[in-house]
Amino acid sequence: MPADDQHDPPAEDLAGWPTGRLLSAAARLVEHAWNAHLAQWDLNHASLAVLHVLMGGPLTQRELATRIQVEDQTMSRTVERLERSGYVERHRDADDRRRIVVSLTGAGRATCLRAGDPAVAEGLFAALGEDLPPLRRALVAIVRHHSGLRWPDGQHDGSGPGPDGAPGASGPGPDGQHDGSAPGPDGAQGASGPGPDGAPGGAFVQ
């Protein structure tokens, strides 16, 4: 099969894909477009999600990881990158000196507002028109259901940040490298693949 055909599957082939593969591929493509927008500020969807959450006030790295549904090690790398860019700073909590918290700088707050413009984020789906509201309802239901299965203790409610395209736990790390759960550029399913119910390996939270 020619290389071009691998990157541009016929419409009838897409229609035959399992639901989980379609959802994973769509998430990966939207993620790529959103990250291209965020690159203007040396951000990606993962790091913007951190800025968005910190708009509500300082948090520890563990609290950030819990809110955004990523591993502690992934959050540590994200915070380090944001700190190098001057968007966040780490300091001791004024009320509990044992706690190291992460807070936004002035530059981080301004960048979050500019880069996370909801109009740009929603513009990625402008072609859907009246099909967008039912899609959003379906995505919310999927994220809540699978978050509940993955984190039955209720630590992660699946709500995530708002319209900044924040990832679920299986999204790319802060260095932009993907974990293999979503399809690559040729549309092939990643290593983890869909679960038994056809859902992809992780949640993509918008």
MARMARMAR-588945 format. One record per residue (C-alpha): residue in three letters; x, y, z; residue number from 0. Coordinates in nm, 2 decimals, m for minus. Each point is the difference from the previous one (the first is absolute). Layout:
BEGIN
<atom><type>ala</type><x>X</x><y>Y</y><z>Z</z><seq>NUM</seq></atom>
...
***
This chain:
BEGIN
<atom><type>met</type><x>0.00</x><y>0.00</y><z>0.00</z><seq>0</seq></atom>
<atom><type>pro</type><x>0.14</x><y>0.34</y><z>m0.09</z><seq>1</seq></atom>
<atom><type>ala</type><x>0.11</x><y>0.22</y><z>0.29</z><seq>2</seq></atom>
<atom><type>asp</type><x>m0.26</x><y>0.27</y><z>m0.09</z><seq>3</seq></atom>
<atom><type>asp</type><x>m0.28</x><y>m0.25</y><z>0.03</z><seq>4</seq></atom>
<atom><type>gln</type><x>0.11</x><y>m0.08</y><z>0.36</z><seq>5</seq></atom>
<atom><type>his</type><x>m0.04</x><y>0.36</y><z>0.11</z><seq>6</seq></atom>
<atom><type>asp</type><x>m0.33</x><y>0.06</y><z>m0.18</z><seq>7</seq></atom>
<atom><type>pro</type><x>m0.23</x><y>m0.30</y><z>0.04</z><seq>8</seq></atom>
<atom><type>pro</type><x>m0.32</x><y>0.00</y><z>m0.21</z><seq>9</seq></atom>
<atom><type>ala</type><x>m0.32</x><y>0.11</y><z>0.17</z><seq>10</seq></atom>
<atom><type>glu</type><x>m0.15</x><y>m0.35</y><z>m0.02</z><seq>11</seq></atom>
<atom><type>asp</type><x>0.30</x><y>m0.14</y><z>0.19</z><seq>12</seq></atom>
<atom><type>leu</type><x>m0.05</x><y>0.26</y><z>0.28</z><seq>13</seq></atom>
<atom><type>ala</type><x>m0.37</x><y>m0.09</y><z>0.02</z><seq>14</seq></atom>
<atom><type>gly</type><x>0.10</x><y>m0.36</y><z>0.07</z><seq>15</seq></atom>
<atom><type>trp</type><x>0.24</x><y>0.09</y><z>0.29</z><seq>16</seq></atom>
<atom><type>pro</type><x>m0.10</x><y>m0.10</y><z>0.36</z><seq>17</seq></atom>
<atom><type>thr</type><x>m0.14</x><y>0.29</y><z>0.20</z><seq>18</seq></atom>
<atom><type>gly</type><x>0.30</x><y>0.00</y><z>0.23</z><seq>19</seq></atom>
<atom><type>arg</type><x>0.25</x><y>0.03</y><z>m0.29</z><seq>20</seq></atom>
<atom><type>leu</type><x>m0.20</x><y>0.29</y><z>m0.15</z><seq>21</seq></atom>
<atom><type>leu</type><x>m0.01</x><y>0.18</y><z>0.33</z><seq>22</seq></atom>
<atom><type>ser</type><x>0.37</x><y>m0.05</y><z>0.06</z><seq>23</seq></atom>
<atom><type>ala</type><x>0.10</x><y>0.11</y><z>m0.35</z><seq>24</seq></atom>
<atom><type>ala</type><x>m0.23</x><y>0.31</y><z>0.02</z><seq>25</seq></atom>
<atom><type>ala</type><x>0.15</x><y>0.09</y><z>0.34</z><seq>26</seq></atom>
<atom><type>arg</type><x>0.35</x><y>m0.03</y><z>m0.14</z><seq>27</seq></atom>
<atom><type>leu</type><x>m0.07</x><y>0.22</y><z>m0.30</z><seq>28</seq></atom>
<atom><type>val</type><x>m0.17</x><y>0.27</y><z>0.20</z><seq>29</seq></atom>
<atom><type>glu</type><x>0.28</x><y>m0.01</y><z>0.25</z><seq>30</seq></atom>
<atom><type>his</type><x>0.25</x><y>0.05</y><z>m0.28</z><seq>31</seq></atom>
<atom><type>ala</type><x>m0.19</x><y>0.31</y><z>m0.13</z><seq>32</seq></atom>
<atom><type>trp</type><x>m0.04</x><y>0.15</y><z>0.35</z><seq>33</seq></atom>
<atom><type>asn</type><x>0.37</x><y>m0.06</y><z>0.08</z><seq>34</seq></atom>
<atom><type>ala</type><x>0.10</x><y>0.18</y><z>m0.32</z><seq>35</seq></atom>
<atom><type>his</type><x>m0.20</x><y>0.31</y><z>0.13</z><seq>36</seq></atom>
<atom><type>leu</type><x>0.16</x><y>m0.02</y><z>0.34</z><seq>37</seq></atom>
<atom><type>ala</type><x>0.35</x><y>m0.03</y><z>m0.13</z><seq>38</seq></atom>
<atom><type>gln</type><x>0.00</x><y>0.38</y><z>m0.04</z><seq>39</seq></atom>
<atom><type>trp</type><x>0.04</x><y>0.02</y><z>0.38</z><seq>40</seq></atom>
<atom><type>asp</type><x>0.22</x><y>m0.30</y><z>0.04</z><seq>41</seq></atom>
<atom><type>leu</type><x>m0.29</x><y>m0.20</y><z>0.14</z><seq>42</seq></atom>
<atom><type>asn</type><x>m0.19</x><y>m0.31</y><z>m0.09</z><seq>43</seq></atom>
<atom><type>his</type><x>m0.34</x><y>m0.13</y><z>0.12</z><seq>44</seq></atom>
<atom><type>ala</type><x>0.15</x><y>m0.16</y><z>0.31</z><seq>45</seq></atom>
<atom><type>ser</type><x>0.18</x><y>0.32</y><z>0.12</z><seq>46</seq></atom>
<atom><type>leu</type><x>m0.29</x><y>0.23</y><z>m0.08</z><seq>47</seq></atom>
<atom><type>ala</type><x>m0.22</x><y>m0.23</y><z>0.21</z><seq>48</seq></atom>
<atom><type>val</type><x>0.23</x><y>0.07</y><z>0.30</z><seq>49</seq></atom>
<atom><type>leu</type><x>m0.02</x><y>0.38</y><z>m0.05</z><seq>50</seq></atom>
<atom><type>his</type><x>m0.38</x><y>m0.03</y><z>m0.02</z><seq>51</seq></atom>
<atom><type>val</type><x>m0.03</x><y>m0.19</y><z>0.32</z><seq>52</seq></atom>
<atom><type>leu</type><x>0.24</x><y>0.24</y><z>0.18</z><seq>53</seq></atom>
<atom><type>met</type><x>m0.22</x><y>0.29</y><z>m0.09</z><seq>54</seq></atom>
<atom><type>gly</type><x>m0.20</x><y>m0.12</y><z>0.30</z><seq>55</seq></atom>
<atom><type>gly</type><x>0.29</x><y>0.04</y><z>0.24</z><seq>56</seq></atom>
<atom><type>pro</type><x>0.33</x><y>m0.17</y><z>0.10</z><seq>57</seq></atom>
<atom><type>leu</type><x>0.01</x><y>m0.38</y><z>0.03</z><seq>58</seq></atom>
<atom><type>thr</type><x>0.26</x><y>m0.26</y><z>0.07</z><seq>59</seq></atom>
<atom><type>gln</type><x>0.13</x><y>m0.22</y><z>m0.29</z><seq>60</seq></atom>
<atom><type>arg</type><x>m0.19</x><y>m0.29</y><z>0.14</z><seq>61</seq></atom>
<atom><type>glu</type><x>m0.32</x><y>0.19</y><z>0.01</z><seq>62</seq></atom>
<atom><type>leu</type><x>0.06</x><y>0.12</y><z>m0.36</z><seq>63</seq></atom>
<atom><type>ala</type><x>0.06</x><y>m0.36</y><z>m0.11</z><seq>64</seq></atom>
<atom><type>thr</type><x>m0.32</x><y>m0.11</y><z>0.16</z><seq>65</seq></atom>
<atom><type>arg</type><x>m0.20</x><y>0.28</y><z>m0.15</z><seq>66</seq></atom>
<atom><type>ile</type><x>0.13</x><y>m0.06</y><z>m0.35</z><seq>67</seq></atom>
<atom><type>gln</type><x>0.01</x><y>m0.38</y><z>0.02</z><seq>68</seq></atom>
<atom><type>val</type><x>0.37</x><y>m0.06</y><z>m0.07</z><seq>69</seq></atom>
<atom><type>glu</type><x>0.28</x><y>m0.18</y><z>0.19</z><seq>70</seq></atom>
<atom><type>asp</type><x>0.21</x><y>0.20</y><z>0.24</z><seq>71</seq></atom>
<atom><type>gln</type><x>0.31</x><y>m0.04</y><z>m0.21</z><seq>72</seq></atom>
<atom><type>thr</type><x>m0.18</x><y>0.14</y><z>m0.30</z><seq>73</seq></atom>
<atom><type>met</type><x>m0.12</x><y>0.30</y><z>0.20</z><seq>74</seq></atom>
<atom><type>ser</type><x>0.36</x><y>0.06</y><z>0.13</z><seq>75</seq></atom>
<atom><type>arg</type><x>0.13</x><y>0.03</y><z>m0.36</z><seq>76</seq></atom>
<atom><type>thr</type><x>m0.29</x><y>0.23</y><z>m0.10</z><seq>77</seq></atom>
<atom><type>val</type><x>0.06</x><y>0.23</y><z>0.29</z><seq>78</seq></atom>
<atom><type>glu</type><x>0.37</x><y>0.01</y><z>m0.06</z><seq>79</seq></atom>
<atom><type>arg</type><x>m0.06</x><y>0.11</y><z>m0.36</z><seq>80</seq></atom>
<atom><type>leu</type><x>m0.25</x><y>0.26</y><z>0.10</z><seq>81</seq></atom>
<atom><type>glu</type><x>0.24</x><y>0.13</y><z>0.26</z><seq>82</seq></atom>
<atom><type>arg</type><x>0.28</x><y>0.04</y><z>m0.26</z><seq>83</seq></atom>
<atom><type>ser</type><x>m0.24</x><y>0.20</y><z>m0.21</z><seq>84</seq></atom>
<atom><type>gly</type><x>m0.08</x><y>0.23</y><z>0.29</z><seq>85</seq></atom>
<atom><type>tyr</type><x>m0.36</x><y>m0.10</y><z>0.01</z><seq>86</seq></atom>
<atom><type>val</type><x>0.00</x><y>m0.15</y><z>0.35</z><seq>87</seq></atom>
<atom><type>glu</type><x>0.20</x><y>0.01</y><z>0.32</z><seq>88</seq></atom>
<atom><type>arg</type><x>0.05</x><y>m0.24</y><z>0.29</z><seq>89</seq></atom>
<atom><type>his</type><x>0.01</x><y>0.12</y><z>0.36</z><seq>90</seq></atom>
<atom><type>arg</type><x>m0.09</x><y>m0.10</y><z>0.35</z><seq>91</seq></atom>
<atom><type>asp</type><x>m0.36</x><y>0.03</y><z>0.11</z><seq>92</seq></atom>
<atom><type>ala</type><x>m0.04</x><y>0.31</y><z>0.23</z><seq>93</seq></atom>
<atom><type>asp</type><x>m0.25</x><y>m0.20</y><z>0.22</z><seq>94</seq></atom>
<atom><type>asp</type><x>0.20</x><y>m0.33</y><z>0.00</z><seq>95</seq></atom>
<atom><type>arg</type><x>0.38</x><y>0.04</y><z>m0.05</z><seq>96</seq></atom>
<atom><type>arg</type><x>0.02</x><y>m0.38</y><z>m0.06</z><seq>97</seq></atom>
<atom><type>arg</type><x>m0.19</x><y>0.03</y><z>m0.32</z><seq>98</seq></atom>
<atom><type>ile</type><x>0.15</x><y>0.11</y><z>m0.33</z><seq>99</seq></atom>
<atom><type>val</type><x>m0.26</x><y>0.15</y><z>m0.23</z><seq>100</seq></atom>
<atom><type>val</type><x>m0.01</x><y>0.10</y><z>m0.36</z><seq>101</seq></atom>
<atom><type>ser</type><x>m0.15</x><y>0.34</y><z>m0.09</z><seq>102</seq></atom>
<atom><type>leu</type><x>m0.04</x><y>0.21</y><z>m0.32</z><seq>103</seq></atom>
<atom><type>thr</type><x>0.22</x><y>0.29</y><z>m0.07</z><seq>104</seq></atom>
<atom><type>gly</type><x>m0.14</x><y>0.31</y><z>m0.17</z><seq>105</seq></atom>
<atom><type>ala</type><x>0.13</x><y>m0.12</y><z>m0.33</z><seq>106</seq></atom>
<atom><type>gly</type><x>m0.16</x><y>m0.34</y><z>0.06</z><seq>107</seq></atom>
<atom><type>arg</type><x>m0.34</x><y>0.15</y><z>0.07</z><seq>108</seq></atom>
<atom><type>ala</type><x>0.01</x><y>0.22</y><z>m0.31</z><seq>109</seq></atom>
<atom><type>thr</type><x>0.12</x><y>m0.28</y><z>m0.22</z><seq>110</seq></atom>
<atom><type>cys</type><x>m0.27</x><y>m0.23</y><z>0.12</z><seq>111</seq></atom>
<atom><type>leu</type><x>m0.27</x><y>0.25</y><z>m0.09</z><seq>112</seq></atom>
<atom><type>arg</type><x>0.15</x><y>0.06</y><z>m0.35</z><seq>113</seq></atom>
<atom><type>ala</type><x>0.09</x><y>m0.35</y><z>m0.09</z><seq>114</seq></atom>
<atom><type>gly</type><x>m0.31</x><y>m0.17</y><z>0.14</z><seq>115</seq></atom>
<atom><type>asp</type><x>m0.24</x><y>0.22</y><z>m0.19</z><seq>116</seq></atom>
<atom><type>pro</type><x>m0.33</x><y>m0.21</y><z>0.00</z><seq>117</seq></atom>
<atom><type>ala</type><x>m0.09</x><y>0.14</y><z>m0.34</z><seq>118</seq></atom>
<atom><type>val</type><x>0.32</x><y>m0.15</y><z>m0.15</z><seq>119</seq></atom>
<atom><type>ala</type><x>m0.06</x><y>m0.33</y><z>0.18</z><seq>120</seq></atom>
<atom><type>glu</type><x>m0.36</x><y>m0.03</y><z>m0.12</z><seq>121</seq></atom>
<atom><type>gly</type><x>0.10</x><y>0.11</y><z>m0.34</z><seq>122</seq></atom>
<atom><type>leu</type><x>0.16</x><y>m0.34</y><z>m0.06</z><seq>123</seq></atom>
<atom><type>phe</type><x>m0.35</x><y>m0.14</y><z>m0.01</z><seq>124</seq></atom>
<atom><type>ala</type><x>m0.18</x><y>0.28</y><z>m0.20</z><seq>125</seq></atom>
<atom><type>ala</type><x>m0.07</x><y>m0.24</y><z>m0.29</z><seq>126</seq></atom>
<atom><type>leu</type><x>m0.22</x><y>m0.22</y><z>0.23</z><seq>127</seq></atom>
<atom><type>gly</type><x>m0.26</x><y>0.27</y><z>0.03</z><seq>128</seq></atom>
<atom><type>glu</type><x>m0.31</x><y>m0.13</y><z>0.18</z><seq>129</seq></atom>
<atom><type>asp</type><x>0.16</x><y>m0.34</y><z>0.05</z><seq>130</seq></atom>
<atom><type>leu</type><x>0.24</x><y>0.15</y><z>0.26</z><seq>131</seq></atom>
<atom><type>pro</type><x>m0.23</x><y>0.01</y><z>0.30</z><seq>132</seq></atom>
<atom><type>pro</type><x>m0.10</x><y>m0.37</y><z>m0.02</z><seq>133</seq></atom>
<atom><type>leu</type><x>0.37</x><y>m0.09</y><z>m0.05</z><seq>134</seq></atom>
<atom><type>arg</type><x>0.09</x><y>0.19</y><z>0.31</z><seq>135</seq></atom>
<atom><type>arg</type><x>m0.26</x><y>m0.17</y><z>0.20</z><seq>136</seq></atom>
<atom><type>ala</type><x>0.12</x><y>m0.34</y><z>m0.12</z><seq>137</seq></atom>
<atom><type>leu</type><x>0.36</x><y>0.09</y><z>0.08</z><seq>138</seq></atom>
<atom><type>val</type><x>m0.09</x><y>0.11</y><z>0.35</z><seq>139</seq></atom>
<atom><type>ala</type><x>m0.18</x><y>m0.33</y><z>0.06</z><seq>140</seq></atom>
<atom><type>ile</type><x>0.30</x><y>m0.20</y><z>m0.13</z><seq>141</seq></atom>
<atom><type>val</type><x>0.25</x><y>0.19</y><z>0.22</z><seq>142</seq></atom>
<atom><type>arg</type><x>m0.21</x><y>m0.02</y><z>0.31</z><seq>143</seq></atom>
<atom><type>his</type><x>m0.07</x><y>m0.37</y><z>m0.04</z><seq>144</seq></atom>
<atom><type>his</type><x>0.36</x><y>m0.11</y><z>m0.07</z><seq>145</seq></atom>
<atom><type>ser</type><x>0.14</x><y>0.24</y><z>0.26</z><seq>146</seq></atom>
<atom><type>gly</type><x>m0.23</x><y>m0.17</y><z>0.26</z><seq>147</seq></atom>
<atom><type>leu</type><x>0.13</x><y>m0.34</y><z>m0.11</z><seq>148</seq></atom>
<atom><type>arg</type><x>0.36</x><y>0.10</y><z>0.01</z><seq>149</seq></atom>
<atom><type>trp</type><x>m0.01</x><y>0.20</y><z>0.33</z><seq>150</seq></atom>
<atom><type>pro</type><x>m0.29</x><y>m0.16</y><z>0.20</z><seq>151</seq></atom>
<atom><type>asp</type><x>0.12</x><y>0.18</y><z>0.31</z><seq>152</seq></atom>
<atom><type>gly</type><x>m0.14</x><y>0.32</y><z>m0.15</z><seq>153</seq></atom>
<atom><type>gln</type><x>0.34</x><y>0.19</y><z>0.00</z><seq>154</seq></atom>
<atom><type>his</type><x>m0.05</x><y>0.08</y><z>m0.36</z><seq>155</seq></atom>
<atom><type>asp</type><x>m0.34</x><y>0.12</y><z>m0.10</z><seq>156</seq></atom>
<atom><type>gly</type><x>0.07</x><y>0.02</y><z>m0.38</z><seq>157</seq></atom>
<atom><type>ser</type><x>m0.09</x><y>0.37</y><z>m0.01</z><seq>158</seq></atom>
<atom><type>gly</type><x>0.35</x><y>0.12</y><z>m0.07</z><seq>159</seq></atom>
<atom><type>pro</type><x>0.08</x><y>0.35</y><z>m0.12</z><seq>160</seq></atom>
<atom><type>gly</type><x>m0.24</x><y>0.19</y><z>m0.22</z><seq>161</seq></atom>
<atom><type>pro</type><x>0.03</x><y>0.09</y><z>m0.37</z><seq>162</seq></atom>
<atom><type>asp</type><x>0.38</x><y>m0.03</y><z>m0.02</z><seq>163</seq></atom>
<atom><type>gly</type><x>0.01</x><y>m0.35</y><z>m0.14</z><seq>164</seq></atom>
<atom><type>ala</type><x>0.15</x><y>m0.15</y><z>0.31</z><seq>165</seq></atom>
<atom><type>pro</type><x>0.10</x><y>m0.37</y><z>m0.03</z><seq>166</seq></atom>
<atom><type>gly</type><x>m0.09</x><y>m0.30</y><z>0.19</z><seq>167</seq></atom>
<atom><type>ala</type><x>0.26</x><y>m0.22</y><z>0.15</z><seq>168</seq></atom>
<atom><type>ser</type><x>0.10</x><y>m0.16</y><z>m0.33</z><seq>169</seq></atom>
<atom><type>gly</type><x>0.08</x><y>0.31</y><z>m0.19</z><seq>170</seq></atom>
<atom><type>pro</type><x>0.35</x><y>0.12</y><z>m0.10</z><seq>171</seq></atom>
<atom><type>gly</type><x>0.24</x><y>0.10</y><z>0.27</z><seq>172</seq></atom>
<atom><type>pro</type><x>0.14</x><y>0.35</y><z>0.04</z><seq>173</seq></atom>
<atom><type>asp</type><x>0.27</x><y>m0.07</y><z>m0.25</z><seq>174</seq></atom>
<atom><type>gly</type><x>m0.26</x><y>m0.07</y><z>m0.27</z><seq>175</seq></atom>
<atom><type>gln</type><x>0.08</x><y>m0.37</y><z>m0.01</z><seq>176</seq></atom>
<atom><type>his</type><x>m0.30</x><y>m0.22</y><z>m0.03</z><seq>177</seq></atom>
<atom><type>asp</type><x>m0.05</x><y>m0.31</y><z>0.22</z><seq>178</seq></atom>
<atom><type>gly</type><x>m0.12</x><y>m0.22</y><z>m0.28</z><seq>179</seq></atom>
<atom><type>ser</type><x>m0.36</x><y>m0.02</y><z>0.10</z><seq>180</seq></atom>
<atom><type>ala</type><x>m0.13</x><y>0.20</y><z>m0.29</z><seq>181</seq></atom>
<atom><type>pro</type><x>0.05</x><y>m0.07</y><z>m0.37</z><seq>182</seq></atom>
<atom><type>gly</type><x>0.31</x><y>0.13</y><z>m0.18</z><seq>183</seq></atom>
<atom><type>pro</type><x>0.00</x><y>0.21</y><z>m0.31</z><seq>184</seq></atom>
<atom><type>asp</type><x>m0.09</x><y>m0.30</y><z>m0.22</z><seq>185</seq></atom>
<atom><type>gly</type><x>m0.32</x><y>m0.06</y><z>0.20</z><seq>186</seq></atom>
<atom><type>ala</type><x>0.12</x><y>m0.32</y><z>0.15</z><seq>187</seq></atom>
<atom><type>gln</type><x>m0.11</x><y>m0.08</y><z>0.35</z><seq>188</seq></atom>
<atom><type>gly</type><x>0.26</x><y>0.06</y><z>0.27</z><seq>189</seq></atom>
<atom><type>ala</type><x>0.15</x><y>m0.27</y><z>0.22</z><seq>190</seq></atom>
<atom><type>ser</type><x>m0.27</x><y>0.00</y><z>0.27</z><seq>191</seq></atom>
<atom><type>gly</type><x>m0.29</x><y>m0.01</y><z>m0.25</z><seq>192</seq></atom>
<atom><type>pro</type><x>m0.37</x><y>0.02</y><z>0.09</z><seq>193</seq></atom>
<atom><type>gly</type><x>m0.14</x><y>m0.17</y><z>0.30</z><seq>194</seq></atom>
<atom><type>pro</type><x>m0.24</x><y>m0.29</y><z>m0.01</z><seq>195</seq></atom>
<atom><type>asp</type><x>m0.29</x><y>0.24</y><z>m0.04</z><seq>196</seq></atom>
<atom><type>gly</type><x>0.15</x><y>0.18</y><z>m0.29</z><seq>197</seq></atom>
<atom><type>ala</type><x>0.11</x><y>0.31</y><z>0.19</z><seq>198</seq></atom>
<atom><type>pro</type><x>0.36</x><y>0.13</y><z>m0.04</z><seq>199</seq></atom>
<atom><type>gly</type><x>0.26</x><y>m0.05</y><z>0.27</z><seq>200</seq></atom>
<atom><type>gly</type><x>m0.04</x><y>0.34</y><z>0.16</z><seq>201</seq></atom>
<atom><type>ala</type><x>m0.23</x><y>0.30</y><z>0.02</z><seq>202</seq></atom>
<atom><type>phe</type><x>0.04</x><y>0.31</y><z>m0.20</z><seq>203</seq></atom>
<atom><type>val</type><x>m0.16</x><y>0.28</y><z>0.20</z><seq>204</seq></atom>
<atom><type>gln</type><x>m0.10</x><y>0.32</y><z>m0.17</z><seq>205</seq></atom>
***
